[in-house]
Amino acid sequence: MSQGLDLLDEALDLARKEKSALEEGSYEEAIELAEKRGNITKMAWNVFKEGERAPYHKRLLELSGIQAQLTEIASAAQSVIRQKLSRSKLEKKRIQGYHLAVGQALQ
């Protein structure tokens, strides 16, 4: 197998690990894996040979499918994080209100 195909296989492996990291909520790990996957994919393009079009196409289609899944998972995680942030802001306001009320009661 050629170097380019080996690199694409490595990118596929990283994409699968990235998906697992996102599903587990390990967002920083997922970011690192995504960056590494992007660099490896670029390297694979740099060593592309015309005779390897079909195997490249197969692997790139698989990468594209995983990317669609990653995007879906990340979008769902973003929604959850926004909801948690909103709840956290409301809780902060509530605590500030209690603090203010206690301060006024003690005066």
Biopython code that builds the backbone (N, CA, C, O; Angstrom):
import numpy as np
from Bio.PDB.StructureBuilder import StructureBuilder

atoms = [
    (1, "MET", "N", (0.848, -1.187, 0.000)),
    (1, "MET", "CA", (0.000, 0.000, 0.000)),
    (1, "MET", "C", (0.890, 1.246, 0.000)),
    (1, "MET", "O", (2.004, 1.226, 0.523)),
    (2, "SER", "N", (0.396, 2.298, -0.578)),
    (2, "SER", "CA", (1.204, 3.513, -0.695)),
    (2, "SER", "C", (1.155, 4.356, 0.571)),
    (2, "SER", "O", (0.317, 4.154, 1.451)),
    (3, "GLN", "N", (2.065, 5.290, 0.630)),
    (3, "GLN", "CA", (2.128, 6.191, 1.784)),
    (3, "GLN", "C", (0.833, 6.994, 1.920)),
    (3, "GLN", "O", (0.328, 7.170, 3.029)),
    (4, "GLY", "N", (0.295, 7.481, 0.801)),
    (4, "GLY", "CA", (-0.936, 8.265, 0.837)),
    (4, "GLY", "C", (-2.114, 7.478, 1.390)),
    (4, "GLY", "O", (-2.898, 7.997, 2.185)),
    (5, "LEU", "N", (-2.235, 6.230, 0.970)),
    (5, "LEU", "CA", (-3.332, 5.392, 1.461)),
    (5, "LEU", "C", (-3.150, 5.074, 2.944)),
    (5, "LEU", "O", (-4.118, 5.026, 3.704)),
    (6, "ASP", "N", (-1.904, 4.859, 3.339)),
    (6, "ASP", "CA", (-1.625, 4.645, 4.770)),
    (6, "ASP", "C", (-2.034, 5.877, 5.581)),
    (6, "ASP", "O", (-2.603, 5.756, 6.665)),
    (7, "LEU", "N", (-1.739, 7.052, 5.044)),
    (7, "LEU", "CA", (-2.109, 8.292, 5.731)),
    (7, "LEU", "C", (-3.633, 8.431, 5.826)),
    (7, "LEU", "O", (-4.158, 8.839, 6.862)),
    (8, "LEU", "N", (-4.328, 8.096, 4.759)),
    (8, "LEU", "CA", (-5.793, 8.171, 4.802)),
    (8, "LEU", "C", (-6.365, 7.161, 5.791)),
    (8, "LEU", "O", (-7.348, 7.451, 6.474)),
    (9, "ASP", "N", (-5.762, 5.986, 5.870)),
    (9, "ASP", "CA", (-6.198, 5.008, 6.868)),
    (9, "ASP", "C", (-5.984, 5.549, 8.279)),
    (9, "ASP", "O", (-6.818, 5.349, 9.163)),
    (10, "GLU", "N", (-4.875, 6.226, 8.479)),
    (10, "GLU", "CA", (-4.598, 6.841, 9.786)),
    (10, "GLU", "C", (-5.622, 7.939, 10.074)),
    (10, "GLU", "O", (-6.092, 8.072, 11.204)),
    (11, "ALA", "N", (-5.964, 8.720, 9.059)),
    (11, "ALA", "CA", (-6.975, 9.770, 9.227)),
    (11, "ALA", "C", (-8.325, 9.163, 9.585)),
    (11, "ALA", "O", (-9.049, 9.714, 10.414)),
    (12, "LEU", "N", (-8.669, 8.050, 8.979)),
    (12, "LEU", "CA", (-9.925, 7.364, 9.309)),
    (12, "LEU", "C", (-9.924, 6.894, 10.763)),
    (12, "LEU", "O", (-10.919, 7.028, 11.475)),
    (13, "ASP", "N", (-8.795, 6.345, 11.186)),
    (13, "ASP", "CA", (-8.676, 5.894, 12.574)),
    (13, "ASP", "C", (-8.825, 7.070, 13.540)),
    (13, "ASP", "O", (-9.498, 6.957, 14.564)),
    (14, "LEU", "N", (-8.197, 8.189, 13.210)),
    (14, "LEU", "CA", (-8.301, 9.382, 14.055)),
    (14, "LEU", "C", (-9.739, 9.907, 14.074)),
    (14, "LEU", "O", (-10.216, 10.369, 15.110)),
    (15, "ALA", "N", (-10.423, 9.840, 12.946)),
    (15, "ALA", "CA", (-11.816, 10.299, 12.876)),
    (15, "ALA", "C", (-12.695, 9.450, 13.784)),
    (15, "ALA", "O", (-13.580, 9.973, 14.462)),
    (16, "ARG", "N", (-12.457, 8.156, 13.800)),
    (16, "ARG", "CA", (-13.241, 7.260, 14.681)),
    (16, "ARG", "C", (-12.962, 7.578, 16.149)),
    (16, "ARG", "O", (-13.880, 7.594, 16.970)),
    (17, "LYS", "N", (-11.692, 7.833, 16.479)),
    (17, "LYS", "CA", (-11.334, 8.194, 17.854)),
    (17, "LYS", "C", (-11.953, 9.545, 18.223)),
    (17, "LYS", "O", (-12.412, 9.741, 19.348)),
    (18, "GLU", "N", (-11.958, 10.460, 17.271)),
    (18, "GLU", "CA", (-12.559, 11.775, 17.499)),
    (18, "GLU", "C", (-14.053, 11.639, 17.788)),
    (18, "GLU", "O", (-14.588, 12.310, 18.670)),
    (19, "LYS", "N", (-14.713, 10.768, 17.040)),
    (19, "LYS", "CA", (-16.145, 10.520, 17.252)),
    (19, "LYS", "C", (-16.384, 9.980, 18.664)),
    (19, "LYS", "O", (-17.299, 10.423, 19.357)),
    (20, "SER", "N", (-15.563, 9.029, 19.078)),
    (20, "SER", "CA", (-15.696, 8.482, 20.437)),
    (20, "SER", "C", (-15.466, 9.559, 21.483)),
    (20, "SER", "O", (-16.187, 9.628, 22.478)),
    (21, "ALA", "N", (-14.472, 10.393, 21.263)),
    (21, "ALA", "CA", (-14.177, 11.466, 22.223)),
    (21, "ALA", "C", (-15.367, 12.423, 22.328)),
    (21, "ALA", "O", (-15.738, 12.825, 23.430)),
    (22, "LEU", "N", (-15.963, 12.788, 21.198)),
    (22, "LEU", "CA", (-17.130, 13.673, 21.227)),
    (22, "LEU", "C", (-18.293, 13.025, 21.957)),
    (22, "LEU", "O", (-18.978, 13.668, 22.753)),
    (23, "GLU", "N", (-18.508, 11.757, 21.682)),
    (23, "GLU", "CA", (-19.614, 11.044, 22.326)),
    (23, "GLU", "C", (-19.420, 10.952, 23.834)),
    (23, "GLU", "O", (-20.391, 10.921, 24.590)),
    (24, "GLU", "N", (-18.163, 10.907, 24.268)),
    (24, "GLU", "CA", (-17.854, 10.828, 25.698)),
    (24, "GLU", "C", (-17.771, 12.202, 26.351)),
    (24, "GLU", "O", (-17.622, 12.306, 27.569)),
    (25, "GLY", "N", (-17.867, 13.261, 25.539)),
    (25, "GLY", "CA", (-17.782, 14.612, 26.081)),
    (25, "GLY", "C", (-16.367, 15.105, 26.286)),
    (25, "GLY", "O", (-16.155, 16.107, 26.970)),
    (26, "SER", "N", (-15.402, 14.424, 25.710)),
    (26, "SER", "CA", (-13.989, 14.832, 25.811)),
    (26, "SER", "C", (-13.676, 15.783, 24.663)),
    (26, "SER", "O", (-13.012, 15.410, 23.696)),
    (27, "TYR", "N", (-14.164, 17.019, 24.784)),
    (27, "TYR", "CA", (-14.106, 17.964, 23.672)),
    (27, "TYR", "C", (-12.689, 18.416, 23.340)),
    (27, "TYR", "O", (-12.363, 18.598, 22.167)),
    (28, "GLU", "N", (-11.847, 18.597, 24.341)),
    (28, "GLU", "CA", (-10.473, 19.015, 24.072)),
    (28, "GLU", "C", (-9.711, 17.924, 23.327)),
    (28, "GLU", "O", (-8.938, 18.213, 22.413)),
    (29, "GLU", "N", (-9.928, 16.686, 23.715)),
    (29, "GLU", "CA", (-9.301, 15.566, 23.009)),
    (29, "GLU", "C", (-9.797, 15.511, 21.566)),
    (29, "GLU", "O", (-9.018, 15.276, 20.642)),
    (30, "ALA", "N", (-11.099, 15.731, 21.381)),
    (30, "ALA", "CA", (-11.673, 15.708, 20.032)),
    (30, "ALA", "C", (-11.057, 16.803, 19.158)),
    (30, "ALA", "O", (-10.792, 16.587, 17.975)),
    (31, "ILE", "N", (-10.834, 17.964, 19.744)),
    (31, "ILE", "CA", (-10.219, 19.064, 18.988)),
    (31, "ILE", "C", (-8.807, 18.691, 18.550)),
    (31, "ILE", "O", (-8.426, 18.925, 17.403)),
    (32, "GLU", "N", (-8.040, 18.116, 19.456)),
    (32, "GLU", "CA", (-6.672, 17.706, 19.127)),
    (32, "GLU", "C", (-6.670, 16.661, 18.014)),
    (32, "GLU", "O", (-5.866, 16.727, 17.084)),
    (33, "LEU", "N", (-7.575, 15.703, 18.123)),
    (33, "LEU", "CA", (-7.661, 14.656, 17.103)),
    (33, "LEU", "C", (-8.081, 15.236, 15.752)),
    (33, "LEU", "O", (-7.574, 14.820, 14.710)),
    (34, "ALA", "N", (-9.002, 16.190, 15.771)),
    (34, "ALA", "CA", (-9.461, 16.813, 14.526)),
    (34, "ALA", "C", (-8.321, 17.556, 13.840)),
    (34, "ALA", "O", (-8.166, 17.481, 12.621)),
    (35, "GLU", "N", (-7.528, 18.269, 14.624)),
    (35, "GLU", "CA", (-6.391, 18.994, 14.050)),
    (35, "GLU", "C", (-5.377, 18.025, 13.449)),
    (35, "GLU", "O", (-4.870, 18.242, 12.348)),
    (36, "LYS", "N", (-5.095, 16.974, 14.175)),
    (36, "LYS", "CA", (-4.145, 15.978, 13.692)),
    (36, "LYS", "C", (-4.688, 15.309, 12.422)),
    (36, "LYS", "O", (-3.946, 15.092, 11.465)),
    (37, "ARG", "N", (-5.981, 14.987, 12.421)),
    (37, "ARG", "CA", (-6.610, 14.362, 11.259)),
    (37, "ARG", "C", (-6.525, 15.284, 10.043)),
    (37, "ARG", "O", (-6.245, 14.828, 8.934)),
    (38, "GLY", "N", (-6.761, 16.560, 10.248)),
    (38, "GLY", "CA", (-6.670, 17.521, 9.149)),
    (38, "GLY", "C", (-5.276, 17.581, 8.557)),
    (38, "GLY", "O", (-5.113, 17.609, 7.337)),
    (39, "ASN", "N", (-4.277, 17.600, 9.412)),
    (39, "ASN", "CA", (-2.885, 17.633, 8.939)),
    (39, "ASN", "C", (-2.524, 16.367, 8.169)),
    (39, "ASN", "O", (-1.850, 16.429, 7.140)),
    (40, "ILE", "N", (-2.969, 15.232, 8.666)),
    (40, "ILE", "CA", (-2.661, 13.962, 8.006)),
    (40, "ILE", "C", (-3.372, 13.873, 6.661)),
    (40, "ILE", "O", (-2.811, 13.357, 5.695)),
    (41, "THR", "N", (-4.594, 14.370, 6.596)),
    (41, "THR", "CA", (-5.326, 14.368, 5.328)),
    (41, "THR", "C", (-4.618, 15.246, 4.298)),
    (41, "THR", "O", (-4.522, 14.884, 3.125)),
    (42, "LYS", "N", (-4.124, 16.400, 4.742)),
    (42, "LYS", "CA", (-3.358, 17.271, 3.833)),
    (42, "LYS", "C", (-2.104, 16.564, 3.332)),
    (42, "LYS", "O", (-1.753, 16.661, 2.155)),
    (43, "MET", "N", (-1.438, 15.859, 4.226)),
    (43, "MET", "CA", (-0.242, 15.126, 3.830)),
    (43, "MET", "C", (-0.586, 14.062, 2.790)),
    (43, "MET", "O", (0.171, 13.839, 1.845)),
    (44, "ALA", "N", (-1.733, 13.408, 2.971)),
    (44, "ALA", "CA", (-2.154, 12.377, 2.012)),
    (44, "ALA", "C", (-2.388, 12.992, 0.636)),
    (44, "ALA", "O", (-2.054, 12.386, -0.382)),
    (45, "TRP", "N", (-2.958, 14.187, 0.603)),
    (45, "TRP", "CA", (-3.173, 14.860, -0.681)),
    (45, "TRP", "C", (-1.851, 15.204, -1.353)),
    (45, "TRP", "O", (-1.733, 15.146, -2.577)),
    (46, "ASN", "N", (-0.867, 15.560, -0.551)),
    (46, "ASN", "CA", (0.436, 15.948, -1.099)),
    (46, "ASN", "C", (1.169, 14.785, -1.760)),
    (46, "ASN", "O", (2.037, 15.003, -2.606)),
    (47, "VAL", "N", (0.832, 13.558, -1.385)),
    (47, "VAL", "CA", (1.511, 12.390, -1.965)),
    (47, "VAL", "C", (0.578, 11.588, -2.883)),
    (47, "VAL", "O", (0.889, 10.457, -3.255)),
    (48, "PHE", "N", (-0.561, 12.180, -3.240)),
    (48, "PHE", "CA", (-1.532, 11.510, -4.112)),
    (48, "PHE", "C", (-0.896, 11.144, -5.449)),
    (48, "PHE", "O", (-0.167, 11.933, -6.050)),
    (49, "LYS", "N", (-1.193, 9.919, -5.899)),
    (49, "LYS", "CA", (-0.733, 9.449, -7.204)),
    (49, "LYS", "C", (-1.972, 9.103, -8.022)),
    (49, "LYS", "O", (-2.904, 8.472, -7.522)),
    (50, "GLU", "N", (-1.971, 9.514, -9.261)),
    (50, "GLU", "CA", (-3.139, 9.346, -10.134)),
    (50, "GLU", "C", (-3.608, 7.885, -10.186)),
    (50, "GLU", "O", (-4.808, 7.632, -10.296)),
    (51, "GLY", "N", (-2.717, 6.962, -10.111)),
    (51, "GLY", "CA", (-3.072, 5.546, -10.171)),
    (51, "GLY", "C", (-3.820, 5.044, -8.943)),
    (51, "GLY", "O", (-4.320, 3.919, -8.943)),
    (52, "GLU", "N", (-3.905, 5.859, -7.899)),
    (52, "GLU", "CA", (-4.567, 5.446, -6.653)),
    (52, "GLU", "C", (-5.924, 6.113, -6.489)),
    (52, "GLU", "O", (-6.453, 6.188, -5.380)),
    (53, "ARG", "N", (-6.483, 6.595, -7.581)),
    (53, "ARG", "CA", (-7.735, 7.350, -7.512)),
    (53, "ARG", "C", (-8.853, 6.549, -6.820)),
    (53, "ARG", "O", (-9.509, 7.078, -5.923)),
    (54, "ALA", "N", (-9.079, 5.318, -7.207)),
    (54, "ALA", "CA", (-10.191, 4.528, -6.660)),
    (54, "ALA", "C", (-10.043, 4.287, -5.149)),
    (54, "ALA", "O", (-10.998, 4.510, -4.406)),
    (55, "PRO", "N", (-8.870, 3.836, -4.676)),
    (55, "PRO", "CA", (-8.742, 3.640, -3.227)),
    (55, "PRO", "C", (-8.838, 4.956, -2.439)),
    (55, "PRO", "O", (-9.387, 4.980, -1.338)),
    (56, "TYR", "N", (-8.305, 6.047, -3.003)),
    (56, "TYR", "CA", (-8.430, 7.351, -2.357)),
    (56, "TYR", "C", (-9.912, 7.725, -2.256)),
    (56, "TYR", "O", (-10.387, 8.169, -1.211)),
    (57, "HIS", "N", (-10.620, 7.536, -3.354)),
    (57, "HIS", "CA", (-12.038, 7.891, -3.408)),
    (57, "HIS", "C", (-12.818, 7.136, -2.335)),
    (57, "HIS", "O", (-13.647, 7.715, -1.633)),
    (58, "LYS", "N", (-12.544, 5.840, -2.215)),
    (58, "LYS", "CA", (-13.236, 5.012, -1.218)),
    (58, "LYS", "C", (-12.980, 5.548, 0.200)),
    (58, "LYS", "O", (-13.916, 5.703, 0.984)),
    (59, "ARG", "N", (-11.748, 5.821, 0.513)),
    (59, "ARG", "CA", (-11.399, 6.292, 1.858)),
    (59, "ARG", "C", (-11.944, 7.700, 2.122)),
    (59, "ARG", "O", (-12.402, 8.006, 3.223)),
    (60, "LEU", "N", (-11.884, 8.541, 1.099)),
    (60, "LEU", "CA", (-12.412, 9.899, 1.276)),
    (60, "LEU", "C", (-13.921, 9.905, 1.455)),
    (60, "LEU", "O", (-14.450, 10.728, 2.202)),
    (61, "LEU", "N", (-14.620, 9.004, 0.785)),
    (61, "LEU", "CA", (-16.066, 8.884, 1.004)),
    (61, "LEU", "C", (-16.356, 8.449, 2.441)),
    (61, "LEU", "O", (-17.281, 8.948, 3.082)),
    (62, "GLU", "N", (-15.554, 7.516, 2.926)),
    (62, "GLU", "CA", (-15.721, 7.067, 4.310)),
    (62, "GLU", "C", (-15.429, 8.209, 5.290)),
    (62, "GLU", "O", (-16.152, 8.396, 6.268)),
    (63, "LEU", "N", (-14.368, 8.967, 5.018)),
    (63, "LEU", "CA", (-14.051, 10.123, 5.858)),
    (63, "LEU", "C", (-15.189, 11.144, 5.825)),
    (63, "LEU", "O", (-15.527, 11.739, 6.849)),
    (64, "SER", "N", (-15.764, 11.339, 4.665)),
    (64, "SER", "CA", (-16.875, 12.280, 4.525)),
    (64, "SER", "C", (-18.077, 11.831, 5.352)),
    (64, "SER", "O", (-18.742, 12.654, 5.982)),
    (65, "GLY", "N", (-18.351, 10.551, 5.349)),
    (65, "GLY", "CA", (-19.457, 10.022, 6.155)),
    (65, "GLY", "C", (-19.225, 10.215, 7.639)),
    (65, "GLY", "O", (-20.132, 10.599, 8.377)),
    (66, "ILE", "N", (-18.002, 9.945, 8.072)),
    (66, "ILE", "CA", (-17.675, 10.134, 9.485)),
    (66, "ILE", "C", (-17.734, 11.619, 9.835)),
    (66, "ILE", "O", (-18.178, 11.984, 10.924)),
    (67, "GLN", "N", (-17.289, 12.474, 8.915)),
    (67, "GLN", "CA", (-17.340, 13.920, 9.156)),
    (67, "GLN", "C", (-18.782, 14.372, 9.362)),
    (67, "GLN", "O", (-19.053, 15.207, 10.225)),
    (68, "ALA", "N", (-19.697, 13.834, 8.587)),
    (68, "ALA", "CA", (-21.114, 14.182, 8.752)),
    (68, "ALA", "C", (-21.602, 13.772, 10.144)),
    (68, "ALA", "O", (-22.351, 14.507, 10.788)),
    (69, "GLN", "N", (-21.175, 12.607, 10.596)),
    (69, "GLN", "CA", (-21.546, 12.153, 11.947)),
    (69, "GLN", "C", (-20.926, 13.061, 13.003)),
    (69, "GLN", "O", (-21.577, 13.414, 13.987)),
    (70, "LEU", "N", (-19.673, 13.435, 12.798)),
    (70, "LEU", "CA", (-18.982, 14.325, 13.748)),
    (70, "LEU", "C", (-19.698, 15.663, 13.846)),
    (70, "LEU", "O", (-19.867, 16.210, 14.936)),
    (71, "THR", "N", (-20.114, 16.182, 12.707)),
    (71, "THR", "CA", (-20.819, 17.464, 12.688)),
    (71, "THR", "C", (-22.132, 17.363, 13.447)),
    (71, "THR", "O", (-22.499, 18.272, 14.191)),
    (72, "GLU", "N", (-22.834, 16.263, 13.258)),
    (72, "GLU", "CA", (-24.110, 16.052, 13.950)),
    (72, "GLU", "C", (-23.907, 15.959, 15.464)),
    (72, "GLU", "O", (-24.645, 16.571, 16.236)),
    (73, "ILE", "N", (-22.915, 15.200, 15.871)),
    (73, "ILE", "CA", (-22.629, 15.032, 17.304)),
    (73, "ILE", "C", (-22.199, 16.367, 17.909)),
    (73, "ILE", "O", (-22.639, 16.727, 19.001)),
    (74, "ALA", "N", (-21.342, 17.095, 17.205)),
    (74, "ALA", "CA", (-20.858, 18.381, 17.722)),
    (74, "ALA", "C", (-21.992, 19.395, 17.826)),
    (74, "ALA", "O", (-22.032, 20.178, 18.774)),
    (75, "SER", "N", (-22.902, 19.392, 16.875)),
    (75, "SER", "CA", (-24.044, 20.310, 16.927)),
    (75, "SER", "C", (-24.935, 19.999, 18.123)),
    (75, "SER", "O", (-25.398, 20.907, 18.813)),
    (76, "ALA", "N", (-25.170, 18.728, 18.363)),
    (76, "ALA", "CA", (-25.982, 18.332, 19.517)),
    (76, "ALA", "C", (-25.283, 18.734, 20.815)),
    (76, "ALA", "O", (-25.929, 19.218, 21.744)),
    (77, "ALA", "N", (-23.977, 18.536, 20.880)),
    (77, "ALA", "CA", (-23.217, 18.909, 22.081)),
    (77, "ALA", "C", (-23.261, 20.414, 22.290)),
    (77, "ALA", "O", (-23.368, 20.882, 23.424)),
    (78, "GLN", "N", (-23.181, 21.170, 21.211)),
    (78, "GLN", "CA", (-23.246, 22.625, 21.311)),
    (78, "GLN", "C", (-24.584, 23.062, 21.904)),
    (78, "GLN", "O", (-24.630, 23.968, 22.736)),
    (79, "SER", "N", (-25.662, 22.426, 21.481)),
    (79, "SER", "CA", (-26.984, 22.758, 22.024)),
    (79, "SER", "C", (-27.058, 22.462, 23.517)),
    (79, "SER", "O", (-27.588, 23.260, 24.290)),
    (80, "VAL", "N", (-26.531, 21.327, 23.913)),
    (80, "VAL", "CA", (-26.538, 20.951, 25.334)),
    (80, "VAL", "C", (-25.720, 21.951, 26.146)),
    (80, "VAL", "O", (-26.140, 22.371, 27.224)),
    (81, "ILE", "N", (-24.570, 22.325, 25.636)),
    (81, "ILE", "CA", (-23.703, 23.272, 26.351)),
    (81, "ILE", "C", (-24.386, 24.629, 26.469)),
    (81, "ILE", "O", (-24.306, 25.271, 27.516)),
    (82, "ARG", "N", (-25.053, 25.070, 25.414)),
    (82, "ARG", "CA", (-25.776, 26.344, 25.479)),
    (82, "ARG", "C", (-26.884, 26.297, 26.524)),
    (82, "ARG", "O", (-27.086, 27.262, 27.261)),
    (83, "GLN", "N", (-27.601, 25.181, 26.588)),
    (83, "GLN", "CA", (-28.661, 25.042, 27.589)),
    (83, "GLN", "C", (-28.079, 25.081, 28.998)),
    (83, "GLN", "O", (-28.633, 25.738, 29.880)),
    (84, "LYS", "N", (-26.978, 24.389, 29.213)),
    (84, "LYS", "CA", (-26.334, 24.391, 30.527)),
    (84, "LYS", "C", (-25.844, 25.788, 30.894)),
    (84, "LYS", "O", (-25.974, 26.217, 32.040)),
    (85, "LEU", "N", (-25.289, 26.486, 29.930)),
    (85, "LEU", "CA", (-24.815, 27.845, 30.173)),
    (85, "LEU", "C", (-25.978, 28.760, 30.538)),
    (85, "LEU", "O", (-25.861, 29.587, 31.442)),
    (86, "SER", "N", (-27.077, 28.614, 29.851)),
    (86, "SER", "CA", (-28.263, 29.420, 30.144)),
    (86, "SER", "C", (-28.770, 29.141, 31.562)),
    (86, "SER", "O", (-29.092, 30.065, 32.308)),
    (87, "ARG", "N", (-28.835, 27.866, 31.921)),
    (87, "ARG", "CA", (-29.261, 27.502, 33.277)),
    (87, "ARG", "C", (-28.293, 28.042, 34.315)),
    (87, "ARG", "O", (-28.708, 28.491, 35.384)),
    (88, "SER", "N", (-27.011, 28.001, 34.007)),
    (88, "SER", "CA", (-25.998, 28.498, 34.924)),
    (88, "SER", "C", (-26.155, 30.003, 35.138)),
    (88, "SER", "O", (-26.012, 30.486, 36.261)),
    (89, "LYS", "N", (-26.446, 30.739, 34.081)),
    (89, "LYS", "CA", (-26.656, 32.178, 34.209)),
    (89, "LYS", "C", (-27.876, 32.475, 35.073)),
    (89, "LYS", "O", (-27.847, 33.382, 35.904)),
    (90, "LEU", "N", (-28.941, 31.712, 34.877)),
    (90, "LEU", "CA", (-30.142, 31.907, 35.694)),
    (90, "LEU", "C", (-29.865, 31.593, 37.160)),
    (90, "LEU", "O", (-30.329, 32.304, 38.051)),
    (91, "GLU", "N", (-29.115, 30.536, 37.401)),
    (91, "GLU", "CA", (-28.758, 30.163, 38.771)),
    (91, "GLU", "C", (-27.907, 31.254, 39.418)),
    (91, "GLU", "O", (-28.077, 31.562, 40.597)),
    (92, "LYS", "N", (-27.003, 31.829, 38.654)),
    (92, "LYS", "CA", (-26.159, 32.907, 39.174)),
    (92, "LYS", "C", (-27.020, 34.107, 39.571)),
    (92, "LYS", "O", (-26.801, 34.705, 40.625)),
    (93, "LYS", "N", (-27.996, 34.461, 38.736)),
    (93, "LYS", "CA", (-28.891, 35.574, 39.058)),
    (93, "LYS", "C", (-29.698, 35.270, 40.315)),
    (93, "LYS", "O", (-29.905, 36.143, 41.158)),
    (94, "ARG", "N", (-30.150, 34.027, 40.431)),
    (94, "ARG", "CA", (-30.928, 33.642, 41.603)),
    (94, "ARG", "C", (-30.082, 33.756, 42.869)),
    (94, "ARG", "O", (-30.555, 34.270, 43.883)),
    (95, "ILE", "N", (-28.865, 33.294, 42.823)),
    (95, "ILE", "CA", (-27.978, 33.362, 43.986)),
    (95, "ILE", "C", (-27.657, 34.814, 44.335)),
    (95, "ILE", "O", (-27.595, 35.179, 45.509)),
    (96, "GLN", "N", (-27.452, 35.641, 43.303)),
    (96, "GLN", "CA", (-27.205, 37.058, 43.560)),
    (96, "GLN", "C", (-28.421, 37.697, 44.236)),
    (96, "GLN", "O", (-28.279, 38.545, 45.118)),
    (97, "GLY", "N", (-29.612, 37.281, 43.814)),
    (97, "GLY", "CA", (-30.836, 37.788, 44.435)),
    (97, "GLY", "C", (-30.923, 37.386, 45.893)),
    (97, "GLY", "O", (-31.266, 38.210, 46.741)),
    (98, "TYR", "N", (-30.619, 36.130, 46.203)),
    (98, "TYR", "CA", (-30.615, 35.679, 47.602)),
    (98, "TYR", "C", (-29.584, 36.439, 48.419)),
    (98, "TYR", "O", (-29.847, 36.836, 49.554)),
    (99, "HIS", "N", (-28.418, 36.637, 47.839)),
    (99, "HIS", "CA", (-27.366, 37.354, 48.524)),
    (99, "HIS", "C", (-27.819, 38.785, 48.842)),
    (99, "HIS", "O", (-27.592, 39.281, 49.946)),
    (100, "LEU", "N", (-28.443, 39.426, 47.892)),
    (100, "LEU", "CA", (-28.930, 40.791, 48.072)),
    (100, "LEU", "C", (-30.015, 40.818, 49.162)),
    (100, "LEU", "O", (-30.023, 41.696, 50.024)),
    (101, "ALA", "N", (-30.920, 39.848, 49.105)),
    (101, "ALA", "CA", (-32.003, 39.804, 50.092)),
    (101, "ALA", "C", (-31.457, 39.569, 51.492)),
    (101, "ALA", "O", (-31.931, 40.187, 52.445)),
    (102, "VAL", "N", (-30.489, 38.704, 51.637)),
    (102, "VAL", "CA", (-29.886, 38.435, 52.946)),
    (102, "VAL", "C", (-29.160, 39.676, 53.442)),
    (102, "VAL", "O", (-29.236, 40.016, 54.623)),
    (103, "GLY", "N", (-28.462, 40.348, 52.545)),
    (103, "GLY", "CA", (-27.745, 41.570, 52.924)),
    (103, "GLY", "C", (-28.703, 42.653, 53.406)),
    (103, "GLY", "O", (-28.410, 43.348, 54.378)),
    (104, "GLN", "N", (-29.835, 42.803, 52.743)),
    (104, "GLN", "CA", (-30.817, 43.793, 53.161)),
    (104, "GLN", "C", (-31.483, 43.395, 54.471)),
    (104, "GLN", "O", (-31.791, 44.257, 55.294)),
    (105, "ALA", "N", (-31.706, 42.123, 54.669)),
    (105, "ALA", "CA", (-32.333, 41.654, 55.900)),
    (105, "ALA", "C", (-31.427, 41.858, 57.101)),
    (105, "ALA", "O", (-31.919, 42.068, 58.210)),
    (106, "LEU", "N", (-30.139, 41.801, 56.911)),
    (106, "LEU", "CA", (-29.198, 41.965, 58.007)),
    (106, "LEU", "C", (-28.929, 43.418, 58.360)),
    (106, "LEU", "O", (-28.300, 43.703, 59.379)),
    (107, "GLN", "N", (-29.393, 44.327, 57.538)),
    (107, "GLN", "CA", (-29.141, 45.743, 57.829)),
    (107, "GLN", "C", (-30.083, 46.285, 58.843)),
    (107, "GLN", "O", (-30.000, 47.461, 59.196)),
]
sb = StructureBuilder()
sb.init_structure("model")
sb.init_model(0)
sb.init_chain("A")
sb.init_seg("    ")
for serial, (resi, resn, name, xyz) in enumerate(atoms, 1):
    if name == "N":
        sb.init_residue(resn, " ", resi, " ")
    sb.init_atom(name, np.array(xyz, "f"), 0.0, 1.0, " ", f" {name:<3s}", serial, name[0])
structure = sb.get_structure()
